[in-house]
């Protein structure tokens, strides 16, 4: 009967079970987005984790967190998620297989026999679904593991990529001039050029549009097409500065292409001014030193370094974005109807200069020029044109993610590209998956205690077990003594 009960209980618990996550940050509790994704899985997913053995404790903890999270995925998916861990250091064949799959090697410092040494480790994973595969090149300690895993699964599960259009027709750069952006977005989206025609509606299969650095005047029919697009719940990314900069002639002027008043009608103003920042890039200028011309690097506050980012899925993980000539952004809409979110600001030593102006590369900048702080340079807006689903992400710099063509071709920093790519992910995502980028594993340090409390706990932990054994022995001795006394009594019944 006991054996039968055990078997029946195991059979029942295989189908109906519950798991408890007692961690403070609920690191192993999968989000509703991930659970919905796992519920709709049509094919099993195999996860091969290439993780080295003999890892330092802090790195080994990351491996354990990843394994525990995959265990939760397997349980919640009805065992459609299958995983195994492989040490690439076993042999050269496995190591080459890991590298070929896209898993990265990382050098870390380890202490061995009171000596610091460099150790090569693997901390990546490859996910496969049928003939499709995705890779997590490096599992970052404390990173957003659930976001990485669920994003890979979603990419493989999508049968048809969403359409994202790069608007052209008003002097904007095309795909050829945005190679890094195309490389980043084409993995998850069907990203291609779309001409913004006059008085023609935007096709319904486009949910997200990207408008970068327009220079020609917008016609009323084009702006109406964008209005209708937002009114039906469309999503729009705009990289636009309300000033024109001609560095060859050293002139700056106001942009009059019609986009500034159109944005104002949506509740957000891009001011026709230049943000200047003490945290800026250097430019080379020719100066005479003892009568001889020399190239010297001098700060140019119009080319700013953006390092202040909000705690938002769009800007999560960004450290430094380089922006050439930025205009400030202000919200003038109804906060009861729209949600406005600041994404990035200038430093606490910044300022504004109005257009038109002349650029002076040899100007000596002082503290008097930077009397302002935290000017908004990127923002997000929800609920535009009366539709709660419509969204706009606005960056006050037109060409921060443009590579250019020909002799003007240049490589942009990865954070510049990620700012645009993350914005498109946030605009296009209705599942809430991108919100998981902020769900990271937090390490909670032990509470700091005084030396007196530390000594008390040390001796308490040492003496308490001994005391409990002594008390138990004393009680047992008393019980046996009482039993002996009873047995010595004439009325004692041994059969009782």
Number of C-alpha atoms within 10 A of each C-alpha: 6 7 7 9 10 10 12 12 10 12 11 10 11 11 9 8 8 8 10 8 10 10 9 9 14 14 20 21 18 16 18 12 17 24 15 12 18 21 13 10 17 10 12 16 23 17 21 18 26 27 24 21 15 10 18 13 10 9 19 17 14 20 23 11 18 19 16 14 19 21 17 17 25 17 17 18 21 14 14 18 23 18 19 12 14 17 18 22 16 11 9 10 10 15 19 12 13 25 16 10 18 16 24 18 19 12 11 14 12 15 11 8 7 7 8 11 12 11 14 12 21 26 24 24 26 21 22 19 18 11 6 12 17 19 19 20 19 18 22 15 20 15 18 17 24 25 20 17 22 21 20 19 23 16 17 19 18 10 8 10 13 16 17 25 22 22 22 20 19 20 13 18 23 19 20 12 19 22 18 21 22 19 12 16 20 13 11 19 19 14 23 16 16 18 13 23 17 15 14 11 16 20 9 10 9 16 22 26 26 22 20 27 22 23 19 15 15 18 16 13 15 20 18 16 18 20 17 14 23 24 18 17 20 24 27 25 21 21 20 24 33 28 24 20 21 11 12 7 9 12 15 20 18 17 20 16 16 15 21 18 14 18 13 16 14 20 19 22 21 25 21 23 24 29 27 26 29 23 20 20 18 16 15 14 13 14 14 10 9 7 7 8 11 13 12 12 14 16 20 24 25 23 22 25 20 22 16 20 20 17 13 16 19 26 21 17 16 17 14 15 22 19 22 22 24 31 28 23 24 18 19 13 18 11 11 7 14 20 16 21 15 21 22 22 21 27 23 16 18 24 21 19 14 15 19 16 15 14 17 11 18 15 10 9 12 8 9 10 16 19 12 17 14 15 23 23 25 27 21 20 22 21 21 25 21 15 16 16 17 23 25 24 25 26 29 29 24 26 24 24 29 24 20 19 14 8 6 8 13 12 12 20 14 15 18 22 22 22 22 24 19 19 23 22 19 21 25 22 14 11 13 12 22 23 17 20 20 17 19 17 18 13 10 8 6 6 5 7 8 8 9 9 9 12 11 12 12 11 10 12 11 11 11 11 11 11 12 11 11 12 12 12 12 12 12 12 12 12 11 12 12 11 11 11 10 13 13 9 9 7 8 11 9 6 4 4
